[in-house]
Every structure is written in C-alpha cells, then in structure tokens.
Amino acid sequence: MLRKLILAAGLAFALVAPAYAADPQTFKTEDSATAFCKTGNVVWFNPSSKIYFPPGSQFYGKTKAGGFTCRAFADKAGYRASKGN
C-alpha cells in the first residue's frame, strides 16, 4: 500500500514538474568544436533564449552566455535555429 502511494506521488510529481532539457555539449573554442563536429556543423547557442546561431550570423559567438556546439546537439537539446541574420 505504501509503495503504491509513493509510486503515485512520484508519477504525479513527474507530470507536474516542467521538463528542462540540458544544455548541449559545449566546447571552449570554435576550433575544438570544429574538430569534433566537422566543418559546417558548428553553431553558437544561447541558453537563455534557447536559440542557436550559425557562423556568419549577427550573434555568432557574441552573446554573454553560451558556447560552441554541434548543430545536432543543439537540436537534440531543444534549441531552435535563429531566424534570419
């Protein structure tokens, strides 16, 4: 009986608590990200806006928080591509 109560409470908490995706894998430099992700797949992500920016865009490497990562990692973590430049 107690076990069912604990299980029900855990399930209720899981349904009520918001799901937060972890930030994608971060690299300290663009070169280290390029070595891991291959050229053309490196993006800059901003954790506060959940947006990532491709090379050449206005905010690439320029937001206070964020880092370099692979485009696939950013997509998997729930980030979206920036709209425009």
N, CA, C and O atoms as a GROMACS GRO file, in nm:
protein
  340
    1MET      N    1   0.082  -0.119   0.000
    1MET     CA    2   0.000   0.000   0.000
    1MET      C    3   0.087   0.126   0.000
    1MET      O    4   0.064   0.219  -0.077
    2LEU      N    5   0.187   0.128   0.087
    2LEU     CA    6   0.277   0.243   0.096
    2LEU      C    7   0.356   0.258  -0.034
    2LEU      O    8   0.381   0.370  -0.081
    3ARG      N    9   0.395   0.147  -0.091
    3ARG     CA   10   0.471   0.151  -0.215
    3ARG      C   11   0.386   0.210  -0.329
    3ARG      O   12   0.437   0.287  -0.410
    4LYS      N   13   0.260   0.176  -0.335
    4LYS     CA   14   0.169   0.232  -0.437
    4LYS      C   15   0.152   0.381  -0.417
    4LYS      O   16   0.144   0.457  -0.514
    5LEU      N   17   0.145   0.425  -0.293
    5LEU     CA   18   0.131   0.566  -0.262
    5LEU      C   19   0.255   0.644  -0.306
    5LEU      O   20   0.244   0.752  -0.365
    6ILE      N   21   0.371   0.590  -0.279
    6ILE     CA   22   0.496   0.655  -0.318
    6ILE      C   23   0.508   0.660  -0.469
    6ILE      O   24   0.551   0.760  -0.526
    7LEU      N   25   0.471   0.551  -0.535
    7LEU     CA   26   0.475   0.546  -0.680
    7LEU      C   27   0.379   0.648  -0.742
    7LEU      O   28   0.413   0.715  -0.839
    8ALA      N   29   0.260   0.659  -0.685
    8ALA     CA   30   0.162   0.756  -0.735
    8ALA      C   31   0.211   0.898  -0.714
    8ALA      O   32   0.192   0.983  -0.801
    9ALA      N   33   0.273   0.926  -0.600
    9ALA     CA   34   0.325   1.060  -0.573
    9ALA      C   35   0.438   1.094  -0.670
    9ALA      O   36   0.446   1.206  -0.719
   10GLY      N   37   0.525   0.998  -0.697
   10GLY     CA   38   0.634   1.019  -0.791
   10GLY      C   39   0.584   1.045  -0.932
   10GLY      O   40   0.636   1.132  -1.002
   11LEU      N   41   0.483   0.971  -0.972
   11LEU     CA   42   0.424   0.991  -1.104
   11LEU      C   43   0.356   1.128  -1.115
   11LEU      O   44   0.368   1.195  -1.217
   12ALA      N   45   0.287   1.167  -1.011
   12ALA     CA   46   0.221   1.298  -1.010
   12ALA      C   47   0.325   1.410  -1.018
   12ALA      O   48   0.305   1.508  -1.090
   13PHE      N   49   0.433   1.396  -0.945
   13PHE     CA   50   0.539   1.496  -0.949
   13PHE      C   51   0.601   1.504  -1.088
   13PHE      O   52   0.629   1.613  -1.137
   14ALA      N   53   0.623   1.390  -1.152
   14ALA     CA   54   0.683   1.387  -1.285
   14ALA      C   55   0.592   1.454  -1.387
   14ALA      O   56   0.641   1.518  -1.481
   15LEU      N   57   0.463   1.441  -1.370
   15LEU     CA   58   0.369   1.503  -1.464
   15LEU      C   59   0.355   1.653  -1.442
   15LEU      O   60   0.331   1.728  -1.536
   16VAL      N   61   0.369   1.697  -1.318
   16VAL     CA   62   0.352   1.838  -1.284
   16VAL      C   63   0.480   1.918  -1.306
   16VAL      O   64   0.474   2.032  -1.350
   17ALA      N   65   0.594   1.859  -1.277
   17ALA     CA   66   0.721   1.930  -1.288
   17ALA      C   67   0.753   1.957  -1.435
   17ALA      O   68   0.736   1.868  -1.519
   18PRO      N   69   0.798   2.077  -1.468
   18PRO     CA   70   0.833   2.106  -1.607
   18PRO      C   71   0.956   2.029  -1.650
   18PRO      O   72   1.045   2.001  -1.570
   19ALA      N   73   0.960   1.994  -1.775
   19ALA     CA   74   1.075   1.920  -1.829
   19ALA      C   75   1.174   2.021  -1.885
   19ALA      O   76   1.141   2.099  -1.974
   20TYR      N   77   1.295   2.019  -1.834
   20TYR     CA   78   1.400   2.107  -1.882
   20TYR      C   79   1.507   2.023  -1.949
   20TYR      O   80   1.560   1.930  -1.890
   21ALA      N   81   1.537   2.056  -2.073
   21ALA     CA   82   1.643   1.987  -2.143
   21ALA      C   83   1.776   2.047  -2.099
   21ALA      O   84   1.787   2.167  -2.076
   22ALA      N   85   1.873   1.963  -2.087
   22ALA     CA   86   2.006   2.009  -2.050
   22ALA      C   87   2.068   2.084  -2.168
   22ALA      O   88   2.031   2.062  -2.283
   23ASP      N   89   2.161   2.173  -2.138
   23ASP     CA   90   2.231   2.243  -2.244
   23ASP      C   91   2.312   2.142  -2.325
   23ASP      O   92   2.356   2.041  -2.272
   24PRO      N   93   2.332   2.170  -2.452
   24PRO     CA   94   2.411   2.078  -2.535
   24PRO      C   95   2.557   2.078  -2.493
   24PRO      O   96   2.603   2.166  -2.421
   25GLN      N   97   2.630   1.977  -2.538
   25GLN     CA   98   2.773   1.968  -2.509
   25GLN      C   99   2.841   2.096  -2.557
   25GLN      O  100   2.819   2.141  -2.669
   26THR      N  101   2.923   2.155  -2.471
   26THR     CA  102   2.986   2.284  -2.501
   26THR      C  103   3.136   2.266  -2.521
   26THR      O  104   3.201   2.189  -2.451
   27PHE      N  105   3.189   2.338  -2.619
   27PHE     CA  106   3.333   2.339  -2.646
   27PHE      C  107   3.386   2.478  -2.615
   27PHE      O  108   3.316   2.577  -2.638
   28LYS      N  109   3.508   2.486  -2.564
   28LYS     CA  110   3.566   2.614  -2.523
   28LYS      C  111   3.600   2.703  -2.641
   28LYS      O  112   3.590   2.826  -2.632
   29THR      N  113   3.641   2.643  -2.750
   29THR     CA  114   3.680   2.722  -2.868
   29THR      C  115   3.609   2.670  -2.992
   29THR      O  116   3.561   2.557  -2.996
   30GLU      N  117   3.604   2.756  -3.091
   30GLU     CA  118   3.544   2.716  -3.218
   30GLU      C  119   3.626   2.606  -3.285
   30GLU      O  120   3.570   2.517  -3.349
   31ASP      N  121   3.757   2.612  -3.268
   31ASP     CA  122   3.844   2.510  -3.328
   31ASP      C  123   3.820   2.371  -3.268
   31ASP      O  124   3.816   2.272  -3.340
   32SER      N  125   3.803   2.365  -3.136
   32SER     CA  126   3.778   2.235  -3.074
   32SER      C  127   3.641   2.180  -3.114
   32SER      O  128   3.624   2.059  -3.129
   33ALA      N  129   3.544   2.269  -3.132
   33ALA     CA  130   3.411   2.226  -3.178
   33ALA      C  131   3.420   2.176  -3.322
   33ALA      O  132   3.358   2.076  -3.357
   34THR      N  133   3.496   2.246  -3.405
   34THR     CA  134   3.511   2.206  -3.544
   34THR      C  135   3.580   2.071  -3.555
   34THR      O  136   3.545   1.989  -3.640
   35ALA      N  137   3.679   2.047  -3.470
   35ALA     CA  138   3.749   1.918  -3.472
   35ALA      C  139   3.655   1.803  -3.436
   35ALA      O  140   3.669   1.693  -3.488
   36PHE      N  141   3.559   1.829  -3.348
   36PHE     CA  142   3.466   1.725  -3.305
   36PHE      C  143   3.347   1.713  -3.400
   36PHE      O  144   3.308   1.603  -3.437
   37CYS      N  145   3.289   1.826  -3.439
   37CYS     CA  146   3.164   1.828  -3.516
   37CYS      C  147   3.184   1.825  -3.667
   37CYS      O  148   3.090   1.793  -3.740
   38LYS      N  149   3.300   1.857  -3.713
   38LYS     CA  150   3.332   1.873  -3.855
   38LYS      C  151   3.286   2.010  -3.904
   38LYS      O  152   3.191   2.068  -3.852
   39THR      N  153   3.355   2.059  -4.001
   39THR     CA  154   3.329   2.192  -4.057
   39THR      C  155   3.186   2.203  -4.108
   39THR      O  156   3.134   2.112  -4.172
   40GLY      N  157   3.123   2.316  -4.079
   40GLY     CA  158   2.988   2.341  -4.126
   40GLY      C  159   2.879   2.299  -4.029
   40GLY      O  160   2.762   2.332  -4.049
   41ASN      N  161   2.915   2.228  -3.924
   41ASN     CA  162   2.816   2.182  -3.826
   41ASN      C  163   2.827   2.251  -3.692
   41ASN      O  164   2.755   2.215  -3.599
   42VAL      N  165   2.916   2.349  -3.679
   42VAL     CA  166   2.936   2.419  -3.552
   42VAL      C  167   2.841   2.538  -3.544
   42VAL      O  168   2.826   2.612  -3.641
   43VAL      N  169   2.777   2.554  -3.429
   43VAL     CA  170   2.689   2.667  -3.404
   43VAL      C  171   2.720   2.727  -3.267
   43VAL      O  172   2.785   2.663  -3.184
   44TRP      N  173   2.674   2.848  -3.245
   44TRP     CA  174   2.683   2.914  -3.114
   44TRP      C  175   2.544   2.908  -3.053
   44TRP      O  176   2.447   2.948  -3.118
   45PHE      N  177   2.531   2.860  -2.928
   45PHE     CA  178   2.399   2.855  -2.866
   45PHE      C  179   2.390   2.952  -2.750
   45PHE      O  180   2.488   2.980  -2.682
   46ASN      N  181   2.269   3.005  -2.729
   46ASN     CA  182   2.240   3.097  -2.621
   46ASN      C  183   2.140   3.027  -2.528
   46ASN      O  184   2.025   3.007  -2.566
   47PRO      N  185   2.184   2.987  -2.406
   47PRO     CA  186   2.095   2.912  -2.318
   47PRO      C  187   1.973   2.990  -2.268
   47PRO      O  188   1.870   2.929  -2.238
   48SER      N  189   1.981   3.122  -2.260
   48SER     CA  190   1.867   3.196  -2.208
   48SER      C  191   1.754   3.206  -2.310
   48SER      O  192   1.637   3.208  -2.272
   49SER      N  193   1.787   3.211  -2.438
   49SER     CA  194   1.683   3.220  -2.541
   49SER      C  195   1.653   3.086  -2.607
   49SER      O  196   1.553   3.074  -2.679
   50LYS      N  197   1.737   2.986  -2.584
   50LYS     CA  198   1.722   2.853  -2.646
   50LYS      C  199   1.728   2.862  -2.799
   50LYS      O  200   1.657   2.791  -2.870
   51ILE      N  201   1.816   2.951  -2.847
   51ILE     CA  202   1.835   2.970  -2.991
   51ILE      C  203   1.982   2.944  -3.022
   51ILE      O  204   2.070   2.975  -2.942
   52TYR      N  205   2.008   2.886  -3.140
   52TYR     CA  206   2.147   2.873  -3.184
   52TYR      C  207   2.168   2.950  -3.314
   52TYR      O  208   2.076   2.968  -3.393
   53PHE      N  209   2.293   2.994  -3.333
   53PHE     CA  210   2.329   3.081  -3.444
   53PHE      C  211   2.438   3.017  -3.528
   53PHE      O  212   2.538   2.969  -3.474
   54PRO      N  213   2.421   3.014  -3.660
   54PRO     CA  214   2.524   2.959  -3.748
   54PRO      C  215   2.638   3.059  -3.767
   54PRO      O  216   2.622   3.177  -3.739
   55PRO      N  217   2.754   3.011  -3.814
   55PRO     CA  218   2.865   3.103  -3.842
   55PRO      C  219   2.823   3.212  -3.940
   55PRO      O  220   2.750   3.186  -4.035
   56GLY      N  221   2.869   3.334  -3.915
   56GLY     CA  222   2.837   3.446  -4.002
   56GLY      C  223   2.713   3.523  -3.960
   56GLY      O  224   2.688   3.631  -4.013
   57SER      N  225   2.635   3.469  -3.866
   57SER     CA  226   2.517   3.542  -3.822
   57SER      C  227   2.556   3.650  -3.720
   57SER      O  228   2.667   3.648  -3.667
   58GLN      N  229   2.466   3.741  -3.695
   58GLN     CA  230   2.493   3.859  -3.612
   58GLN      C  231   2.541   3.824  -3.471
   58GLN      O  232   2.630   3.891  -3.419
   59PHE      N  233   2.484   3.722  -3.409
   59PHE     CA  234   2.516   3.692  -3.270
   59PHE      C  235   2.608   3.571  -3.252
   59PHE      O  236   2.626   3.525  -3.140
   60TYR      N  237   2.665   3.520  -3.359
   60TYR     CA  238   2.754   3.403  -3.351
   60TYR      C  239   2.875   3.436  -3.264
   60TYR      O  240   2.957   3.520  -3.301
   61GLY      N  241   2.886   3.371  -3.151
   61GLY     CA  242   2.997   3.392  -3.060
   61GLY      C  243   2.991   3.520  -2.980
   61GLY      O  244   3.091   3.558  -2.919
   62LYS      N  245   2.877   3.590  -2.979
   62LYS     CA  246   2.872   3.723  -2.919
   62LYS      C  247   2.777   3.738  -2.801
   62LYS      O  248   2.776   3.844  -2.738
   63THR      N  249   2.698   3.639  -2.768
   63THR     CA  250   2.610   3.654  -2.652
   63THR      C  251   2.690   3.632  -2.525
   63THR      O  252   2.790   3.560  -2.526
   64LYS      N  253   2.645   3.693  -2.413
   64LYS     CA  254   2.719   3.682  -2.287
   64LYS      C  255   2.731   3.536  -2.243
   64LYS      O  256   2.839   3.489  -2.210
   65ALA      N  257   2.619   3.467  -2.244
   65ALA     CA  258   2.620   3.326  -2.207
   65ALA      C  259   2.614   3.244  -2.335
   65ALA      O  260   2.566   3.293  -2.438
   66GLY      N  261   2.660   3.124  -2.329
   66GLY     CA  262   2.652   3.036  -2.445
   66GLY      C  263   2.783   2.969  -2.474
   66GLY      O  264   2.877   2.976  -2.395
   67GLY      N  265   2.789   2.904  -2.588
   67GLY     CA  266   2.910   2.835  -2.625
   67GLY      C  267   2.897   2.772  -2.763
   67GLY      O  268   2.792   2.777  -2.827
   68PHE      N  269   3.007   2.714  -2.806
   68PHE     CA  270   3.010   2.645  -2.934
   68PHE      C  271   2.965   2.502  -2.914
   68PHE      O  272   3.000   2.439  -2.813
   69THR      N  273   2.889   2.450  -3.008
   69THR     CA  274   2.844   2.311  -3.003
   69THR      C  275   2.812   2.265  -3.144
   69THR      O  276   2.819   2.343  -3.239
   70CYS      N  277   2.778   2.138  -3.158
   70CYS     CA  278   2.737   2.082  -3.287
   70CYS      C  279   2.588   2.112  -3.308
   70CYS      O  280   2.511   2.113  -3.213
   71ARG      N  281   2.550   2.135  -3.431
   71ARG     CA  282   2.411   2.162  -3.464
   71ARG      C  283   2.320   2.048  -3.416
   71ARG      O  284   2.211   2.074  -3.365
   72ALA      N  285   2.364   1.925  -3.432
   72ALA     CA  286   2.282   1.810  -3.389
   72ALA      C  287   2.262   1.810  -3.238
   72ALA      O  288   2.153   1.776  -3.192
   73PHE      N  289   2.364   1.847  -3.161
   73PHE     CA  290   2.349   1.853  -3.015
   73PHE      C  291   2.250   1.961  -2.975
   73PHE      O  292   2.169   1.941  -2.884
   74ALA      N  293   2.256   2.076  -3.043
   74ALA     CA  294   2.164   2.186  -3.012
   74ALA      C  295   2.020   2.145  -3.044
   74ALA      O  296   1.929   2.173  -2.966
   75ASP      N  297   2.000   2.080  -3.158
   75ASP     CA  298   1.866   2.034  -3.195
   75ASP      C  299   1.813   1.933  -3.093
   75ASP      O  300   1.697   1.940  -3.052
   76LYS      N  301   1.898   1.841  -3.052
   76LYS     CA  302   1.856   1.738  -2.956
   76LYS      C  303   1.822   1.797  -2.820
   76LYS      O  304   1.735   1.745  -2.750
   77ALA      N  305   1.888   1.905  -2.782
   77ALA     CA  306   1.863   1.969  -2.654
   77ALA      C  307   1.742   2.062  -2.658
   77ALA      O  308   1.708   2.123  -2.556
   78GLY      N  309   1.677   2.074  -2.774
   78GLY     CA  310   1.556   2.153  -2.783
   78GLY      C  311   1.578   2.297  -2.827
   78GLY      O  312   1.486   2.379  -2.818
   79TYR      N  313   1.695   2.329  -2.873
   79TYR     CA  314   1.722   2.464  -2.923
   79TYR      C  315   1.668   2.476  -3.065
   79TYR      O  316   1.652   2.375  -3.135
   80ARG      N  317   1.641   2.600  -3.107
   80ARG     CA  318   1.594   2.621  -3.244
   80ARG      C  319   1.690   2.716  -3.315
   80ARG      O  320   1.759   2.795  -3.251
   81ALA      N  321   1.692   2.707  -3.445
   81ALA     CA  322   1.780   2.792  -3.525
   81ALA      C  323   1.729   2.935  -3.522
   81ALA      O  324   1.608   2.960  -3.511
   82SER      N  325   1.821   3.030  -3.534
   82SER     CA  326   1.782   3.171  -3.539
   82SER      C  327   1.711   3.197  -3.672
   82SER      O  328   1.734   3.128  -3.771
   83LYS      N  329   1.624   3.295  -3.670
   83LYS     CA  330   1.552   3.333  -3.791
   83LYS      C  331   1.623   3.452  -3.853
   83LYS      O  332   1.625   3.561  -3.796
   84GLY      N  333   1.680   3.432  -3.968
   84GLY     CA  334   1.749   3.540  -4.037
   84GLY      C  335   1.888   3.564  -3.984
   84GLY      O  336   1.948   3.476  -3.922
   85ASN      N  337   1.938   3.682  -4.007
   85ASN     CA  338   2.074   3.716  -3.968
   85ASN      C  339   2.066   3.811  -3.855
   85ASN      O  340   2.169   3.855  -3.803
   0.00000   0.00000   0.00000
